[in-house]
Amino acid sequence: MPEDNDDHRIVCKLDELLKQRGLTLAELSRRMDVSVVNLSVLKNNRGRAIRFTTLTRLCEELQCSPGDLFELQSK
């Protein structure tokens, strides 16, 4: 039986990191040259995948590690 792609437990903590750093999604979008829509999808946990290049840029802009940005929720 195929795995249901909507049944993942990875949570993006982008909103939390933005608040901690006093940034808006629009400002992060401008700094990264990534659309607000794409960042919003991540922020609202609707993303299904992320490119390593985007993850790298997010971590650089937010001065964090991937583990700060994402967490695995328990069952």
N, CA, C and O atoms as a CHARMM CRD file, in Angstrom:
* protein
*
  300
    1    1 MET  N      0.84900  -1.18500   0.00000 PROA 1      0.00000
    2    1 MET  CA     0.00000   0.00000   0.00000 PROA 1      0.00000
    3    1 MET  C      0.89000   1.24200   0.00000 PROA 1      0.00000
    4    1 MET  O      1.82200   1.30900   0.80200 PROA 1      0.00000
    5    2 PRO  N      0.63800   2.23700  -0.87600 PROA 2      0.00000
    6    2 PRO  CA     1.46900   3.43700  -0.92600 PROA 2      0.00000
    7    2 PRO  C      1.33300   4.26600   0.35000 PROA 2      0.00000
    8    2 PRO  O      0.28100   4.31600   0.98700 PROA 2      0.00000
    9    3 GLU  N      2.43200   4.90300   0.68400 PROA 3      0.00000
   10    3 GLU  CA     2.44000   5.77400   1.86100 PROA 3      0.00000
   11    3 GLU  C      1.66300   7.05200   1.55800 PROA 3      0.00000
   12    3 GLU  O      1.80200   7.61800   0.47300 PROA 3      0.00000
   13    4 ASP  N      0.85300   7.50700   2.50000 PROA 4      0.00000
   14    4 ASP  CA     0.08600   8.74100   2.35100 PROA 4      0.00000
   15    4 ASP  C      1.01000   9.91800   2.63700 PROA 4      0.00000
   16    4 ASP  O      1.48800  10.06400   3.76300 PROA 4      0.00000
   17    5 ASN  N      1.27200  10.76300   1.63600 PROA 5      0.00000
   18    5 ASN  CA     2.19400  11.87900   1.78900 PROA 5      0.00000
   19    5 ASN  C      1.68400  12.94500   2.74800 PROA 5      0.00000
   20    5 ASN  O      2.46900  13.76000   3.23200 PROA 5      0.00000
   21    6 ASP  N      0.38800  12.95400   3.03200 PROA 6      0.00000
   22    6 ASP  CA    -0.16200  13.94000   3.95400 PROA 6      0.00000
   23    6 ASP  C     -0.04700  13.49100   5.40100 PROA 6      0.00000
   24    6 ASP  O     -0.39800  14.23800   6.31500 PROA 6      0.00000
   25    7 ASP  N      0.43900  12.28000   5.61500 PROA 7      0.00000
   26    7 ASP  CA     0.50900  11.71800   6.95700 PROA 7      0.00000
   27    7 ASP  C      1.92600  11.77700   7.51200 PROA 7      0.00000
   28    7 ASP  O      2.45900  10.77100   7.98000 PROA 7      0.00000
   29    8 HSD  N      2.52800  12.95400   7.45700 PROA 8      0.00000
   30    8 HSD  CA     3.87000  13.09900   8.02300 PROA 8      0.00000
   31    8 HSD  C      3.78100  13.84700   9.34800 PROA 8      0.00000
   32    8 HSD  O      2.76800  14.48000   9.64700 PROA 8      0.00000
   33    9 ARG  N      4.82700  13.77100  10.12300 PROA 9      0.00000
   34    9 ARG  CA     4.83500  14.41000  11.43800 PROA 9      0.00000
   35    9 ARG  C      5.91700  15.47700  11.55600 PROA 9      0.00000
   36    9 ARG  O      6.27100  15.88100  12.66400 PROA 9      0.00000
   37   10 ILE  N      6.44400  15.93500  10.42100 PROA 10     0.00000
   38   10 ILE  CA     7.44800  16.99100  10.43400 PROA 10     0.00000
   39   10 ILE  C      6.73000  18.33500  10.51200 PROA 10     0.00000
   40   10 ILE  O      5.82900  18.61400   9.72000 PROA 10     0.00000
   41   11 VAL  N      7.12900  19.14700  11.45500 PROA 11     0.00000
   42   11 VAL  CA     6.50800  20.45500  11.66600 PROA 11     0.00000
   43   11 VAL  C      7.55500  21.54100  11.43500 PROA 11     0.00000
   44   11 VAL  O      8.67200  21.45900  11.94700 PROA 11     0.00000
   45   12 CYS  N      7.18600  22.55000  10.66500 PROA 12     0.00000
   46   12 CYS  CA     8.06400  23.68100  10.39400 PROA 12     0.00000
   47   12 CYS  C      7.83600  24.75300  11.46300 PROA 12     0.00000
   48   12 CYS  O      6.69900  25.13600  11.73900 PROA 12     0.00000
   49   13 LYS  N      8.91700  25.22400  12.05300 PROA 13     0.00000
   50   13 LYS  CA     8.83300  26.23500  13.10800 PROA 13     0.00000
   51   13 LYS  C      9.24800  27.61500  12.59400 PROA 13     0.00000
   52   13 LYS  O      9.80600  28.42500  13.33600 PROA 13     0.00000
   53   14 LEU  N      8.96600  27.86900  11.31200 PROA 14     0.00000
   54   14 LEU  CA     9.35600  29.13500  10.69700 PROA 14     0.00000
   55   14 LEU  C      8.71000  30.31800  11.39200 PROA 14     0.00000
   56   14 LEU  O      9.37400  31.32800  11.62800 PROA 14     0.00000
   57   15 ASP  N      7.44100  30.22100  11.72200 PROA 15     0.00000
   58   15 ASP  CA     6.73400  31.33000  12.38400 PROA 15     0.00000
   59   15 ASP  C      7.41700  31.69300  13.70900 PROA 15     0.00000
   60   15 ASP  O      7.61000  32.86900  14.01600 PROA 15     0.00000
   61   16 GLU  N      7.77300  30.68400  14.47100 PROA 16     0.00000
   62   16 GLU  CA     8.44300  30.88400  15.75000 PROA 16     0.00000
   63   16 GLU  C      9.79800  31.58000  15.56000 PROA 16     0.00000
   64   16 GLU  O     10.12900  32.50900  16.29600 PROA 16     0.00000
   65   17 LEU  N     10.57000  31.13300  14.58100 PROA 17     0.00000
   66   17 LEU  CA    11.88100  31.72400  14.33000 PROA 17     0.00000
   67   17 LEU  C     11.76200  33.16300  13.83400 PROA 17     0.00000
   68   17 LEU  O     12.57100  34.01600  14.20100 PROA 17     0.00000
   69   18 LEU  N     10.76100  33.43600  13.00600 PROA 18     0.00000
   70   18 LEU  CA    10.54900  34.80700  12.53200 PROA 18     0.00000
   71   18 LEU  C     10.24000  35.73700  13.70700 PROA 18     0.00000
   72   18 LEU  O     10.78200  36.83900  13.79100 PROA 18     0.00000
   73   19 LYS  N      9.37400  35.29200  14.60400 PROA 19     0.00000
   74   19 LYS  CA     9.02600  36.11000  15.77600 PROA 19     0.00000
   75   19 LYS  C     10.25200  36.37000  16.64500 PROA 19     0.00000
   76   19 LYS  O     10.46700  37.49300  17.10200 PROA 19     0.00000
   77   20 GLN  N     11.04900  35.34000  16.86900 PROA 20     0.00000
   78   20 GLN  CA    12.25400  35.47600  17.69700 PROA 20     0.00000
   79   20 GLN  C     13.23500  36.48000  17.09600 PROA 20     0.00000
   80   20 GLN  O     13.96000  37.15900  17.82300 PROA 20     0.00000
   81   21 ARG  N     13.25400  36.56800  15.77900 PROA 21     0.00000
   82   21 ARG  CA    14.21800  37.43300  15.10700 PROA 21     0.00000
   83   21 ARG  C     13.62100  38.77500  14.68000 PROA 21     0.00000
   84   21 ARG  O     14.31200  39.60500  14.09000 PROA 21     0.00000
   85   22 GLY  N     12.34800  38.98200  14.97600 PROA 22     0.00000
   86   22 GLY  CA    11.69700  40.24400  14.64200 PROA 22     0.00000
   87   22 GLY  C     11.56100  40.46500  13.14500 PROA 22     0.00000
   88   22 GLY  O     11.62500  41.59800  12.67000 PROA 22     0.00000
   89   23 LEU  N     11.37300  39.37600  12.40000 PROA 23     0.00000
   90   23 LEU  CA    11.23700  39.46300  10.94800 PROA 23     0.00000
   91   23 LEU  C      9.82300  39.12400  10.51600 PROA 23     0.00000
   92   23 LEU  O      9.11400  38.37900  11.19300 PROA 23     0.00000
   93   24 THR  N      9.42500  39.67400   9.39000 PROA 24     0.00000
   94   24 THR  CA     8.15600  39.28400   8.77700 PROA 24     0.00000
   95   24 THR  C      8.44700  38.29400   7.65600 PROA 24     0.00000
   96   24 THR  O      9.58000  38.18500   7.18700 PROA 24     0.00000
   97   25 LEU  N      7.43900  37.59300   7.24300 PROA 25     0.00000
   98   25 LEU  CA     7.58300  36.66500   6.12800 PROA 25     0.00000
   99   25 LEU  C      7.96000  37.43400   4.86200 PROA 25     0.00000
  100   25 LEU  O      8.76200  36.95900   4.05800 PROA 25     0.00000
  101   26 ALA  N      7.38600  38.60800   4.69000 PROA 26     0.00000
  102   26 ALA  CA     7.69000  39.43500   3.51500 PROA 26     0.00000
  103   26 ALA  C      9.15400  39.86200   3.50100 PROA 26     0.00000
  104   26 ALA  O      9.78900  39.86500   2.44600 PROA 26     0.00000
  105   27 GLU  N      9.68700  40.21800   4.65300 PROA 27     0.00000
  106   27 GLU  CA    11.09500  40.61800   4.73000 PROA 27     0.00000
  107   27 GLU  C     12.01200  39.43300   4.42900 PROA 27     0.00000
  108   27 GLU  O     12.99200  39.57300   3.69700 PROA 27     0.00000
  109   28 LEU  N     11.69500  38.27300   4.99000 PROA 28     0.00000
  110   28 LEU  CA    12.48800  37.08300   4.71900 PROA 28     0.00000
  111   28 LEU  C     12.42100  36.73900   3.23500 PROA 28     0.00000
  112   28 LEU  O     13.43300  36.38000   2.63200 PROA 28     0.00000
  113   29 SER  N     11.25500  36.84700   2.65600 PROA 29     0.00000
  114   29 SER  CA    11.06600  36.59200   1.23700 PROA 29     0.00000
  115   29 SER  C     11.95600  37.49900   0.39200 PROA 29     0.00000
  116   29 SER  O     12.60600  37.04300  -0.54800 PROA 29     0.00000
  117   30 ARG  N     11.97700  38.76900   0.73100 PROA 30     0.00000
  118   30 ARG  CA    12.80100  39.73800   0.00200 PROA 30     0.00000
  119   30 ARG  C     14.28200  39.39600   0.14600 PROA 30     0.00000
  120   30 ARG  O     15.02100  39.41800  -0.83800 PROA 30     0.00000
  121   31 ARG  N     14.71200  39.08500   1.34700 PROA 31     0.00000
  122   31 ARG  CA    16.12300  38.77400   1.59100 PROA 31     0.00000
  123   31 ARG  C     16.57400  37.51800   0.85500 PROA 31     0.00000
  124   31 ARG  O     17.70900  37.43600   0.38400 PROA 31     0.00000
  125   32 MET  N     15.68000  36.54500   0.76200 PROA 32     0.00000
  126   32 MET  CA    16.02900  35.26700   0.14800 PROA 32     0.00000
  127   32 MET  C     15.74000  35.22300  -1.33900 PROA 32     0.00000
  128   32 MET  O     16.23300  34.33900  -2.04100 PROA 32     0.00000
  129   33 ASP  N     14.94600  36.16600  -1.83000 PROA 33     0.00000
  130   33 ASP  CA    14.46400  36.15400  -3.20500 PROA 33     0.00000
  131   33 ASP  C     13.67200  34.86800  -3.48100 PROA 33     0.00000
  132   33 ASP  O     13.85100  34.20600  -4.50300 PROA 33     0.00000
  133   34 VAL  N     12.79000  34.54600  -2.52800 PROA 34     0.00000
  134   34 VAL  CA    11.86700  33.41200  -2.62200 PROA 34     0.00000
  135   34 VAL  C     10.47900  33.99200  -2.41000 PROA 34     0.00000
  136   34 VAL  O     10.30600  34.88900  -1.58500 PROA 34     0.00000
  137   35 SER  N      9.50000  33.50300  -3.13000 PROA 35     0.00000
  138   35 SER  CA     8.16100  34.08900  -3.03400 PROA 35     0.00000
  139   35 SER  C      7.56900  33.91800  -1.63100 PROA 35     0.00000
  140   35 SER  O      7.84600  32.94500  -0.93100 PROA 35     0.00000
  141   36 VAL  N      6.75400  34.88600  -1.25200 PROA 36     0.00000
  142   36 VAL  CA     6.04700  34.82600   0.02700 PROA 36     0.00000
  143   36 VAL  C      5.14700  33.59400   0.04700 PROA 36     0.00000
  144   36 VAL  O      4.98900  32.94900   1.08400 PROA 36     0.00000
  145   37 VAL  N      4.56200  33.27300  -1.09500 PROA 37     0.00000
  146   37 VAL  CA     3.67200  32.10900  -1.18300 PROA 37     0.00000
  147   37 VAL  C      4.42900  30.83200  -0.81700 PROA 37     0.00000
  148   37 VAL  O      3.93100  30.02200  -0.03500 PROA 37     0.00000
  149   38 ASN  N      5.62200  30.64700  -1.37300 PROA 38     0.00000
  150   38 ASN  CA     6.40300  29.44700  -1.07100 PROA 38     0.00000
  151   38 ASN  C      6.78500  29.38100   0.40200 PROA 38     0.00000
  152   38 ASN  O      6.73100  28.31200   1.00900 PROA 38     0.00000
  153   39 LEU  N      7.16900  30.50400   0.97400 PROA 39     0.00000
  154   39 LEU  CA     7.51500  30.51700   2.39800 PROA 39     0.00000
  155   39 LEU  C      6.27800  30.29600   3.26000 PROA 39     0.00000
  156   39 LEU  O      6.35300  29.64700   4.30300 PROA 39     0.00000
  157   40 SER  N      5.15100  30.83100   2.83100 PROA 40     0.00000
  158   40 SER  CA     3.89900  30.65800   3.56900 PROA 40     0.00000
  159   40 SER  C      3.48100  29.18900   3.60400 PROA 40     0.00000
  160   40 SER  O      2.98000  28.70800   4.62000 PROA 40     0.00000
  161   41 VAL  N      3.68300  28.48500   2.50600 PROA 41     0.00000
  162   41 VAL  CA     3.37500  27.05400   2.46300 PROA 41     0.00000
  163   41 VAL  C      4.18000  26.31900   3.53200 PROA 41     0.00000
  164   41 VAL  O      3.64400  25.46600   4.24000 PROA 41     0.00000
  165   42 LEU  N      5.45100  26.64600   3.64600 PROA 42     0.00000
  166   42 LEU  CA     6.28800  26.03100   4.69500 PROA 42     0.00000
  167   42 LEU  C      5.79900  26.42400   6.08200 PROA 42     0.00000
  168   42 LEU  O      5.60900  25.57900   6.95600 PROA 42     0.00000
  169   43 LYS  N      5.60300  27.71300   6.25900 PROA 43     0.00000
  170   43 LYS  CA     5.21700  28.25000   7.57400 PROA 43     0.00000
  171   43 LYS  C      3.93000  27.61800   8.08400 PROA 43     0.00000
  172   43 LYS  O      3.77600  27.38600   9.28300 PROA 43     0.00000
  173   44 ASN  N      3.01400  27.34300   7.17700 PROA 44     0.00000
  174   44 ASN  CA     1.71300  26.79300   7.56100 PROA 44     0.00000
  175   44 ASN  C      1.65100  25.27000   7.47700 PROA 44     0.00000
  176   44 ASN  O      0.57400  24.67400   7.48800 PROA 44     0.00000
  177   45 ASN  N      2.83100  24.65700   7.39300 PROA 45     0.00000
  178   45 ASN  CA     2.94900  23.19500   7.38700 PROA 45     0.00000
  179   45 ASN  C      2.16100  22.52600   6.27000 PROA 45     0.00000
  180   45 ASN  O      1.59800  21.44600   6.45400 PROA 45     0.00000
  181   46 ARG  N      2.12600  23.17000   5.12100 PROA 46     0.00000
  182   46 ARG  CA     1.47700  22.57700   3.95800 PROA 46     0.00000
  183   46 ARG  C      2.49200  22.09400   2.93400 PROA 46     0.00000
  184   46 ARG  O      2.12200  21.53400   1.90200 PROA 46     0.00000
  185   47 GLY  N      3.78000  22.31100   3.22300 PROA 47     0.00000
  186   47 GLY  CA     4.83300  21.89300   2.29700 PROA 47     0.00000
  187   47 GLY  C      4.99600  20.38400   2.30300 PROA 47     0.00000
  188   47 GLY  O      4.81500  19.72200   3.32400 PROA 47     0.00000
  189   48 ARG  N      5.33900  19.86200   1.14400 PROA 48     0.00000
  190   48 ARG  CA     5.58300  18.42000   1.01300 PROA 48     0.00000
  191   48 ARG  C      7.05500  18.13500   0.82700 PROA 48     0.00000
  192   48 ARG  O      7.49700  17.00500   1.03800 PROA 48     0.00000
  193   49 ALA  N      7.82300  19.13600   0.43500 PROA 49     0.00000
  194   49 ALA  CA     9.24800  18.95900   0.18700 PROA 49     0.00000
  195   49 ALA  C      9.92700  20.32100   0.25900 PROA 49     0.00000
  196   49 ALA  O      9.27900  21.36200   0.14900 PROA 49     0.00000
  197   50 ILE  N     11.23200  20.29400   0.44400 PROA 50     0.00000
  198   50 ILE  CA    12.02100  21.52000   0.40900 PROA 50     0.00000
  199   50 ILE  C     13.35200  21.19000  -0.25200 PROA 50     0.00000
  200   50 ILE  O     13.95700  20.15500   0.02800 PROA 50     0.00000
  201   51 ARG  N     13.79000  22.06200  -1.11300 PROA 51     0.00000
  202   51 ARG  CA    15.09500  21.86900  -1.76300 PROA 51     0.00000
  203   51 ARG  C     16.19000  22.18400  -0.74700 PROA 51     0.00000
  204   51 ARG  O     16.03500  23.05200   0.11100 PROA 51     0.00000
  205   52 PHE  N     17.28600  21.46700  -0.86600 PROA 52     0.00000
  206   52 PHE  CA    18.40700  21.73100   0.03200 PROA 52     0.00000
  207   52 PHE  C     18.93500  23.15100  -0.13800 PROA 52     0.00000
  208   52 PHE  O     19.39800  23.75600   0.82900 PROA 52     0.00000
  209   53 THR  N     18.87000  23.68900  -1.35200 PROA 53     0.00000
  210   53 THR  CA    19.33300  25.06300  -1.56300 PROA 53     0.00000
  211   53 THR  C     18.44800  26.05100  -0.80200 PROA 53     0.00000
  212   53 THR  O     18.94300  27.01600  -0.21800 PROA 53     0.00000
  213   54 THR  N     17.14000  25.80600  -0.81300 PROA 54     0.00000
  214   54 THR  CA    16.22000  26.67400  -0.06600 PROA 54     0.00000
  215   54 THR  C     16.43600  26.51700   1.43500 PROA 54     0.00000
  216   54 THR  O     16.44600  27.50400   2.17100 PROA 54     0.00000
  217   55 LEU  N     16.60700  25.29300   1.88200 PROA 55     0.00000
  218   55 LEU  CA    16.86300  25.03800   3.30200 PROA 55     0.00000
  219   55 LEU  C     18.15000  25.72100   3.74200 PROA 55     0.00000
  220   55 LEU  O     18.20400  26.31200   4.82100 PROA 55     0.00000
  221   56 THR  N     19.17200  25.64400   2.92200 PROA 56     0.00000
  222   56 THR  CA    20.44700  26.29400   3.23700 PROA 56     0.00000
  223   56 THR  C     20.26600  27.80400   3.35800 PROA 56     0.00000
  224   56 THR  O     20.76700  28.42000   4.29800 PROA 56     0.00000
  225   57 ARG  N     19.55500  28.39300   2.41100 PROA 57     0.00000
  226   57 ARG  CA    19.33500  29.84300   2.44800 PROA 57     0.00000
  227   57 ARG  C     18.49700  30.25900   3.64900 PROA 57     0.00000
  228   57 ARG  O     18.76200  31.29000   4.26700 PROA 57     0.00000
  229   58 LEU  N     17.48600  29.46100   3.98100 PROA 58     0.00000
  230   58 LEU  CA    16.67800  29.74600   5.17300 PROA 58     0.00000
  231   58 LEU  C     17.55400  29.73500   6.41700 PROA 58     0.00000
  232   58 LEU  O     17.48700  30.64800   7.24100 PROA 58     0.00000
  233   59 CYS  N     18.36900  28.71100   6.54800 PROA 59     0.00000
  234   59 CYS  CA    19.23500  28.59100   7.72400 PROA 59     0.00000
  235   59 CYS  C     20.24900  29.73300   7.78900 PROA 59     0.00000
  236   59 CYS  O     20.55100  30.23800   8.87000 PROA 59     0.00000
  237   60 GLU  N     20.77000  30.13500   6.63800 PROA 60     0.00000
  238   60 GLU  CA    21.71100  31.25000   6.61900 PROA 60     0.00000
  239   60 GLU  C     21.03200  32.55100   7.04400 PROA 60     0.00000
  240   60 GLU  O     21.56400  33.29100   7.87100 PROA 60     0.00000
  241   61 GLU  N     19.86100  32.82800   6.47700 PROA 61     0.00000
  242   61 GLU  CA    19.14800  34.07400   6.80300 PROA 61     0.00000
  243   61 GLU  C     18.68500  34.11100   8.25200 PROA 61     0.00000
  244   61 GLU  O     18.73300  35.15800   8.89900 PROA 61     0.00000
  245   62 LEU  N     18.23900  32.97200   8.75700 PROA 62     0.00000
  246   62 LEU  CA    17.71500  32.92100  10.12600 PROA 62     0.00000
  247   62 LEU  C     18.78700  32.55400  11.14800 PROA 62     0.00000
  248   62 LEU  O     18.52200  32.50400  12.34900 PROA 62     0.00000
  249   63 GLN  N     19.99600  32.29800  10.66200 PROA 63     0.00000
  250   63 GLN  CA    21.12000  31.91200  11.51800 PROA 63     0.00000
  251   63 GLN  C     20.71200  30.76600  12.44300 PROA 63     0.00000
  252   63 GLN  O     20.77800  30.86400  13.66800 PROA 63     0.00000
  253   64 CYS  N     20.29200  29.68300  11.80400 PROA 64     0.00000
  254   64 CYS  CA    19.84500  28.51600  12.55300 PROA 64     0.00000
  255   64 CYS  C     20.29400  27.25100  11.84300 PROA 64     0.00000
  256   64 CYS  O     20.89200  27.31100  10.76800 PROA 64     0.00000
  257   65 SER  N     20.01200  26.13100  12.43200 PROA 65     0.00000
  258   65 SER  CA    20.29600  24.85000  11.79900 PROA 65     0.00000
  259   65 SER  C     18.97000  24.23700  11.33800 PROA 65     0.00000
  260   65 SER  O     17.90900  24.67400  11.78300 PROA 65     0.00000
  261   66 PRO  N     19.01100  23.24200  10.46100 PROA 66     0.00000
  262   66 PRO  CA    17.76900  22.60200  10.02400 PROA 66     0.00000
  263   66 PRO  C     16.94600  22.06900  11.19900 PROA 66     0.00000
  264   66 PRO  O     15.71600  22.08400  11.15200 PROA 66     0.00000
  265   67 GLY  N     17.61400  21.60300  12.24000 PROA 67     0.00000
  266   67 GLY  CA    16.90200  21.09400  13.41100 PROA 67     0.00000
  267   67 GLY  C     16.17000  22.18200  14.18700 PROA 67     0.00000
  268   67 GLY  O     15.22500  21.89400  14.92100 PROA 67     0.00000
  269   68 ASP  N     16.60300  23.43300  14.02700 PROA 68     0.00000
  270   68 ASP  CA    15.89400  24.55000  14.65300 PROA 68     0.00000
  271   68 ASP  C     14.63300  24.88800  13.86500 PROA 68     0.00000
  272   68 ASP  O     13.66000  25.40200  14.41600 PROA 68     0.00000
  273   69 LEU  N     14.66600  24.59800  12.58800 PROA 69     0.00000
  274   69 LEU  CA    13.58300  24.96700  11.68500 PROA 69     0.00000
  275   69 LEU  C     12.49400  23.90700  11.60200 PROA 69     0.00000
  276   69 LEU  O     11.32200  24.22400  11.39700 PROA 69     0.00000
  277   70 PHE  N     12.88800  22.64800  11.76300 PROA 70     0.00000
  278   70 PHE  CA    11.93600  21.53900  11.66900 PROA 70     0.00000
  279   70 PHE  C     12.04100  20.64100  12.89100 PROA 70     0.00000
  280   70 PHE  O     13.10700  20.49500  13.48900 PROA 70     0.00000
  281   71 GLU  N     10.90300  20.04100  13.24900 PROA 71     0.00000
  282   71 GLU  CA    10.92600  19.05300  14.33000 PROA 71     0.00000
  283   71 GLU  C      9.97700  17.91200  13.98300 PROA 71     0.00000
  284   71 GLU  O      9.02800  18.07700  13.21700 PROA 71     0.00000
  285   72 LEU  N     10.25500  16.77500  14.55600 PROA 72     0.00000
  286   72 LEU  CA     9.41600  15.60300  14.37000 PROA 72     0.00000
  287   72 LEU  C      8.46900  15.50400  15.55700 PROA 72     0.00000
  288   72 LEU  O      8.90000  15.34300  16.69900 PROA 72     0.00000
  289   73 GLN  N      7.16500  15.60200  15.27100 PROA 73     0.00000
  290   73 GLN  CA     6.17200  15.47000  16.34700 PROA 73     0.00000
  291   73 GLN  C      5.99700  14.00600  16.70300 PROA 73     0.00000
  292   73 GLN  O      6.05000  13.13800  15.83200 PROA 73     0.00000
  293   74 SER  N      5.79300  13.73800  17.96100 PROA 74     0.00000
  294   74 SER  CA     5.56000  12.36100  18.37900 PROA 74     0.00000
  295   74 SER  C      4.15000  11.93400  17.96600 PROA 74     0.00000
  296   74 SER  O      3.27000  12.75900  17.71800 PROA 74     0.00000
  297   75 LYS  N      3.97300  10.62700  17.90400 PROA 75     0.00000
  298   75 LYS  CA     2.67400  10.06100  17.50500 PROA 75     0.00000
  299   75 LYS  C      1.61600  10.29000  18.54300 PROA 75     0.00000
  300   75 LYS  O      0.47100   9.87700  18.35900 PROA 75     0.00000
